[in-house]
Amino acid sequence: MSWSKRFGPGLLVTAAFIGPGTITTATIAGAGFGLALLWVLLFSVAATIVLQEMSARLGLVSRRGLGEALRTSFANPLVRTLVIVLVVGAIAFGNAAFQTGNIIGAAMGLEVLSGISRPIWALIVGAAAFVLLWTGTYRIIERLLIALVAVMSVVFVLTAVMARPDPTEIVKGMFMPGIPAGSLTTIIALIGTTVVPYNLFLHASAVREKWPASLPLSQSLRESRVDTVIAVSLGGLITLAIVVTAAAFFQQGTTVENAAMMAEQLEPLLGPVAKYFFAAGLFAAGLTSAITAPLAAAYASAGALGFEPTLRSWKFRIVWVVVVVAGTVFAAIGESPVAAIIFAQAANGLILPVIAVFLLVVVNRRKLLGQYTNGLPANVLGVAVVVIAAALGVYKLVMVIARLGG
């Protein structure tokens, strides 16, 4: 069996969390604090692997998406309704808000490469995402995302290698945790941009598309785990490369207004082609997230609301169409739906620990997963992730309340 047939869903997860927001956050982390926060990235990657493996296992063993499992696991109608509202609100509505940033990121990259204005490219990127999702063919989407992840890997890893970082400092940053003054917000942002709630919905559903029930379960689980570890680790490597490059080319403590500033810092290394090199990576990051965010919103809504979670279902298409159109319109007119983004931040901060707790409960249910329930190491790691996620949620709520109050 070829590599392309073995791998895929994990790379969708990588494509989803390596977006313009991740590039910006990683750039700010490297520019502001050098390599001191690499331990946060290491934790985030480990946490993502743990949660995504649980989600994929749920999908393969039970043949249920996470949204469906949430909807069918609560007997109390009120609790079930609240869960559905939380899922649809945080994931579907939230992704419609975040889609704006995804499309703007891809359009910014294309603007640099072509000179054509960003609003025009925003419409083209939105249309491209629409066409790709409308095909209803999982394999086409998967292969395109694999190619785009490869582009990001080459762009950002090559720049990091050419920056010649000190390996000792990298190891120190990864394994000697510290919290520099003023770094708390950046720490939380690094975790939040890597451990993404909607990826849990995307993964549980995507593995069923990739590995049908006709395959031996042991084979599906084995290949899925390898796929998850390799793909998420690759995403972590890309983020690491961005942090390392920013740390090398910015004077530590620099305030970075946006990720585009990073391109200017590459000029001593790459010369006049620096901005084009960086633009290619920014375009790939934006387009991958612009495809996966609507897809995740549709999978989450389908499971929560009880309709068919297939790429050709008209109800499924309605959800991702709304997300794509909303993001495209806001990106094209150059405005950001601030109220929607604030809501999405608060809702996602709340839903991550809730989903993590649910995953822990459900993957320990022997009636559902039989011999494939969690072991002790996975449970310990899962509890650690829940604690951090809960702290992240509380912090986000405090920040949102402060903003609303101000």
Summary of the structure (lengths in Angstrom):
residues: 406
radius of gyration: 20.1
end to end distance: 57.7
largest distance: 62.7
contacts: 1528
relative contact order: 0.21
helix: 82%
strand: 0%
